[in-house]
């Protein structure tokens, strides 16, 4: 399973970064890969019950809010 989400981070100075987050899964282990508009790319493994929960955890851990 593969799902794509979008998230936004608004900084204190008013600047923004958008992230495209791709979540793939095997059971309850989710691989999360992201690319932020500032050029940063990375991956993480998150244990969750669903792709949506894995995305929510990623957002919380990285200071982003879900856009879609």
Steps between C-alpha positions, in 0.01 A plus 500: 500500500623849414335831591614856431428790735583872508599696810588862575728664755466872575797655678502790746623738227199410284694292249359160405623161389283237334578130526390214280491190719472149357399223739541133407425207726558140584264413786532751783844623394484807276784645297462876470694688232476875462622786290469852637484806276835617645664197334526277806429131435503218750334179615382351827332186626193554720289241679130586467157350438442675166671717238298796628626444854860466375460830313353669810795377709745630238326840497510526879866395518602751232283804580279472191121501467306288254376673185368189326 
